[in-house]
Amino acid sequence: MGQSAPEVTQDQLLGAMVAHPILVNRPVVVCKNGVRLCRPSGVVLNLLDQWPDAPYPEEEGSPIIDATGSVVPGA
């Protein structure tokens, strides 16, 4: 039974989210430039008017923006 099955209760769904946080690691960014599911993390850069200071890592530590201020390919 999948988590979106109609018979899954809200308590079961919340329990699964607590036990497996990766299930909710799908950030939705809402800003004046649009709304986007930002997975992988680097996708959020397309929505920002100004990028963070370089270098800038994603949550796992891999670089999104390198020391020169450029987006890392594949980020």
N, C-alpha and C positions, 0 to 999 in steps of 0.2 A: 504494500500500500504506500503510495507516494504522499508527500506532505500536503499536496493540494487536493487530495481525495476528499469528497464531501463528508465522509464519515470521520475525518480527523477533527478532533475537538480543538478549541482554542487553547486549552491547557496543554494538550499534546504538542501542538505547534510551538507554543512558547517554550515548553520543555526541550524540544528538539533544538530550538534556537539557542538556548542557554548551554546545552550539551555540545553543540556544534556551531560556534560563532561564525564560521565561514559561510553559513547559510544566509547571514545578514550582512556580509561584507560586500554589498553591492551599493555603493554610494550613489544616490541620485542628487545631482547638483542643480539648484534652481537659482538663476541670477538674471539680470536684465538682458543678457546676451542669449538666453535660452535655457532649456532644460535637457539634461543628458544623463544617462546611466554612465558613470565614469569608471568603467572597468575596461582596460587597465587604467591605472591612476593617471597616466599622462594625458588621457583624453580630456581631462578638465582644463588643460592649458588652452584648448581651442575656445573656451568660454571666457577666459580671463582677459581683461584689458591690460593688466600689468602682471607679469610673471614674478614669482618669488625670486629673491636674490640667489645667484648661482654660487656654488653648486647646490642643487636641491635633490634630495633622495625621495623615493617613494617609501611607503610604510615598511617594506621589507629591507630597506637600505640600499637598493639598487638606484643608480642615478637616473633622474628624469631629465634634469638640466645639468649639463656638464659645467666645468669651471669657466668656460668661455661664454656661457649664457645660451648655448645651443641645445636644442632638444636632442636627447640621445636616441638614435634610431631604434625602433622597437619598443620604446617606452610608452 
